[in-house]
Amino acid sequence: MNQFFREIFNLHIGQDDNEKILESVRNNISFRGANLWILACAILVASVGLNVNSTAVIIGAMLISPLMGPILGSGFALGIYDFELLKRSMRNLFVATLTSLIVSAVYFYLSPFKQAQSEILNRTSPTIYDVLIAFFGGLVGVIAVTRVEKGNPIPGVAIATALMPPLCTAGYGLATGNFKYFFGAMFLYTINCVFIAMSTFAIVKYLNFPAKSQVDARQQARVRWSIIAITLIVMTPSIWFAFQLYKEQKFIDNANKFINNELDGETIIFKKLDFKSKPHTIDLACYGHKFTEQEINALNDKLAYYDLFNTEIVLRQDQNLDLLKKDILNEMDNAEINLNEKDLAIKAYQDELDQYHSLEDPVLYEEARAIFPELGSLSLGRHAFMNGSDTIRSMVIATIEETNKLSEEEIDRLSQWLKIRLKDSTLMVTTLKY
């Protein structure tokens, strides 16, 4: 059984000659002539893809990028203790990185479109998941490099590990003066470089590549401890980012539960959940019902039941729809929400139409007649009540004719049934007198 599993997981099967592998690695390190031109063009393509938010274009740029060469070279150099190869790899990686930053920064500086799209924002806060992607993607890449038949994993590795987009995002940060984006993207790029190199080192040691020169135990230990230290230094912030991402997702889930349960039936035309503000905020715009200060306080008190601590509710509830839309649009100038005045108006009017259509359902009258056979005509309508203030109260009124043969008790039962049927506890039944 042990022999069976050893054969299944044996990476030596199909391995190319060590000298051929190392020669291939050395040839892919240099960034001169054609390689540098290809890199610059790939960076431009990726920058355009980020600029127009096109995933397909970004993937195309990653496929033609030659950035993996010096990173794999660094891992191989550490694994065989070839410090000359390590210097060449690091020097060429620096040249490639600097060239990429310059080209992408120039592009974004000249581009008239400087809004941060989702493809850019996705690469500014790396987490532990990016570490895992880089490490296991790197494993696949270096295993493919050591095969006689390379197969087709390398293009997939180029896409999964995504070296180009973080560099272009860093260039965007430089061009726009947004150093938060720059440092976040460069950290993601560093994660990818370090853990691809680490996975390469691991495979080189596993395959027992011979050391280029004799290295004493002290130097070997120094290399191992340096790798461990670099790994921990790079990994620790990503773990913290992952924990913050978990907390933010938990906040969003709890906030949505709160809104669905406590504001069910309200016309909400704008929602923004901000975890990064202190305190966290649930920013809502409601149309129709204006909440009193007591109601808002009651809602804030219920936040703790949903584990929404250090959170407050911000309600935008101007009954003038035009003013409400202006307030929301001003708030969204720098927000990542694509909503305009037309969208807000359509949402508000659609909610109103839905409310009226639910009262015109002919099945409702048939059900009422089945339960109350003596019922004559029934009219349902939604009415707005104004009391001189800026509050507009909406209520459903059910009207029956005086000639109905229903008793007072049956009319009361009809009222209770309609409240349940229409899910409106404020409904009132009136009698029309001629």
N, C-alpha and C positions, 0 to 999 in steps of 0.2 A: 504493500500500500504506500509506504514512504517513497519507494522508487517510482511509483506511478505519479505521485504528486510532484516529485522532483522533476520528472520529465515534462509534466504539464507546464510548470512555472519556470523552466530552464531558459534563461535569456541567451545562453550561449548557442542555442540552436538557431541557425540562420544569421549568426553574427558575421559581419564582414571582417576582413583582415585589419588588425589594429593600426598598421601603418597607413593603410588606405583611408581609414576613418579619420586619423589625425591629420592626414594631408588634406582631406576634404574640409575639416574644421578650420585649418590654417588658411585655406584659400578663400573661405567665406568671411574672414575677419576684416579684411581691408576695406576701407571706404575711400577709394580713389577712382577717378575716371567714371566708368559706367555705373558702378555701385552708388556713387554719390549722386549722380544724375537721377537714377531710379529712386533713391531715397527722397530727394527734393520733390520729384513729381508725385510720389506717393503721399508725401506730407501735404502738398497742395490739394490733391484729390480728397484726402481725409478732412482737411480744413473746410473745403466746399461742402462735403457731406455733413459736417457738424453745423455749418452755417445755415444750410437749408433743412436740417433735421432729417436727412435721408439715411436710413440704416443700410440700405443696399449699397450706396456709394461708399460708406465707411468700411463695409466688409470688403469691397473691391480694393480699397487702399491697403487694408491689412494683408490681403493676399499677395500684393506686389512689393510689400515692404521687406527690405533685407536686414532689418534690425536684429533678428535672432542670432546672426552670425557671431558677433563679438561677445554676446551673452553666453552662448554655448561654449565659445572659446575660453571664457573666464572659468567656467565650471570644469572644463577639461584640464585647463592649466593647473587649477587647484588640486584636481584628482591625481595628476601625475607629477606634481611638484615641479612644473615647468614655469619658473618665475619670469623667464623672458617672454614666453607666450602670454602670460598673465599681463605683463606690462603692455604688450602690443594690443591685446584685447581691450584693456581698460582705456588705452589711448584712443583707439578707434571708436569705442563706445562713446567716449567724451566728444569726439569730433561729430559723430552721428547725432548725438543729443543736441549739441550746440547748433548744428546746421538745421535740425528740425525746429528748434525753438525760434531761430531767426526767420526761417521761411514762413512758419505759421503766424508769427507775430506780425510780420510785414503784410501778409495776406489780410489778417483781421483788422489791421490798422487802416488798410486801404478799402476794405469792404464797407459799403454803406449800411449793411445790415449787421448790427452789433448786439441784437437781443440774444440773451442766453437761452438757447433751446434746450429741450429735455435731454438730448444726446450729450450736451455739454454738462448740464447739471448732474447727470448720472455718474460723472467721473471726477467729482470734487470731494467726495466723502468716502474713501475706501474703507472696507471692513475686513473682518477675518475671512469672509467668503472669497474676497479677492485673493487672499493669501492661498487658500485651498485651490482656487482655479489656476493660479500661477504655478503652484508646486506640481499638481497632477498634470496640468497641461505641459509643463516642462518635462515631466517624466515621459509622456507620450512622445514629445519631440525628440528627446535624446535617444530613446529606444529606437525610433524610426531612423535616426542618423546612423546608428550602429548596425543596421541591417544590410544584408547584401542587396535585397530588393527593398527599396525605400518605401514603396507603397504610397498611399495617399493620406496618411495622418498629418503630415506637416502643414498643409493648408488649413486643416481644422485647428491645429495648435495655434497658428498665426491669428485665427479669428478668436479663439477662446481666450488666449492670453492678452490680446488687445494692447499692443505696445504703442501703436500710432495715435489712437484717440486721446490718451492722457497727455501726450506731448503736444498735440494740437490744442487741447484745452488749456494747457499751461501757456502756450503762445497767445491764446485768446486773453488769458488773464493779464499777460504782459501788455498786450495791445490796448486793453481797456482800463488798465490801472487797477484791476481787481486782483489783489494779491492773495486773497482768500482762495479764489479759484486756482491761482498759479500754484500755491503751496499744496493744496489738496490734490491737484492733478499730478504734480511732481512726486508726491508721496505715493500715489497709485503706481506711477511709472517705476519708482524705486522698488516697490513691492514686487512688481512683475520681474524686474531685472534680477533682484536678489534671489527670489525663490525659483526662478528658472535656472539660475546658476547653481543653487543648492541642490535641485533635483538632478542636474547634470553631474555634479560632484558625487552624489549618492550612487548613480548608475555606473559611473566610471570606477568607483571603488568596488561595487558589486561585481562588475565584469573583470576585476583584477587587471586593469591596464597597468603595465609596468611603469615604474617611476623613471623619468628621464635621467635623473642622476641620483646617486646615493644621498639620502637625507637622514640625518640622525634622529633619534627618538624625540629630542627636544624640539627640533624644527617641526616635526610632524604634529606634536602636541600643540605647538604654537598655532599652526594652521587650523587644527580642529577647534581650539578655543576661540580663535578669531571668527571662525564661521558661526559658532554657537552664539557669540556676543552680537555679531551683526544680525543674526536671525532674531534674537530676542529684542534688540533695539527696534527693528523694523516691525516685528509682530505685535509688540505691546500696544502702540497707538491704534492699530487696526482692531484689536480686541475691544478697546474702549469705544471706538466708532461703532462696532457691531452691537455693543450693549446699548448705546444711545439709539441706534436704529430700532432695536427691539422695544425700548421704552416708548419711542415715538409711535411705532405701529400699535402698541397696546393703548396708548392715549387716543389714537384715531379710532380704534375699534370701540373703546368705551364711550367716546364722545358720540359716535354714530348711534350706539345703543341708547344713550341718553336722549338724543334728539328724536329717535323713532318712538320711544316710549313716552316721554314727557311732553313732546310737542306734536303728538299725533293729531292730524286734522288741521294744523296750522298751514297757511300758505307761505312757504319758505322759498324766496327767490334768490337767495345768496347764502352761501355757507363757506366759511374759511376756518380751518382748524390749525392753530398756530402753537406747535409744541415748543418752539425755540424761544418764544417770548417769556418773560418772567413777570407775573404769573402766566401760565399757559392760558390761551384764550379760545373760546368758542364764539366766533363772530357770525351772527345771523342777521338777515334782513327779512322781516315778516311783513306781510301785507294783509290788511283787513282788520285784524284784532290788535288793538294797541294795549300792550301789557302795562299794568299799573306797577308802581314801585314795589308794592307788597308782593305781587305775582313774580316779579323779577327776583326779589329776595328769596321767595320760596323755591324758585328754580335753582338758585345758587346753593341753597341749603341741601338740595337733593343730589348735588354733584358728588358728595362723599359716598353715597350709596353705590355709585358706579366707579369707585376708585379713582375719581378725578380730583385729586388733591392739588392744592396750589393752582387752581383753575378758576377762571371767572367767565361769565357770559357777557358778551357785548351784543346788545339788540339794537338794530337800526330799524325803526318802525314809523318813519314819517308817512302819514297817510296820503300825502301828495306824491303820486307815483313818479312824477318828473324829478322832484327833489330827491326822492329815494334812489332813483337810478343814478343821478349825478353823484350822490354820496358814495354809492357802490363803485361806480366807474373811477372816481378819484382814488378810492382805496385800492383798486386793482391796477393802477398805473404801473406799479412795480411788482405786482403779484403774478403768480404762475397760473392764472385762470383765464381762459379764453371766453369771455362773455361780453356782449355789447348791449347797447340800449334796446335793440330790436329783440334780442334774446330775452331780456328781462320783461319787456312788454308782452311778448308771446306767452311766456311762462305765467304771468299774472292773469292774462285774459283766458288762457287755456284752463287754469284752475277754476276761474269763475264759470266758464262754460260747462266744465265737468260737474260742478255743483248743480247747475240748472238742469242739465241733461238727466241727472239721477232722479229728478222730480218728475220727469215726463215719461217715465217708463210705464207703458200700458200694463205690463205684468203686475205691477204694484197694485193697481186698481182691482184686477182680477183676483189677486190674493186677498185683498181687503173684503171684496164681496163674498168670497168663499168663507171667510171667518165671520163676517157681519152681513148676513143675507138681507137685512132690512136697510142697508146703506143705499142711499140714493146717489146723488152726484157728489164728487169730491174734487176739490181744487187744492193744489199744492203750489206754493210760491215762496221764493226767498225775498225777504224785505230788509231794507237798510233803515236803521233807526238812528236819528241824529238828535243829540241833546244840547246843541249849542256850543259844545266844545269841539276839539279836533278828533274826538273818538267816534268812529262809525261802528255800530253794532249790527251784525247781520243775524237774522233769525228766519227759520222756516215756519210759515203759517199754513195750517191745514184748515180749509173752510168747507163746511157742509151746509146744505140748505135747511131752513127752518122746518120744511115739510118732511124731513127725514123721520123715520119711525123708530130711531134708536133712543133708548132710554138714557138717562144721565149716567147710569153705571156703565152702559155699553160705550157711550162716548168717551168716558174716562179710560176704558179698556182699549178703545181704538187709539187714543192718544199714546198710551204706553206702548202699544204694538208698533205704531209709526216711529216712535223714538228709537226703538230697538232696530226696526227694519231699515231706517235711514241713518242709524248711528249718530243721532243728534239729540242730545238730552235737553236742548233748549226749545225743541219744537212745541208749538202751541196749537190747540184746536179751537176754532171759533165757529159760531153759528151765524149764517147770513140771514138777516131778517129783511123782509120786503116792506 
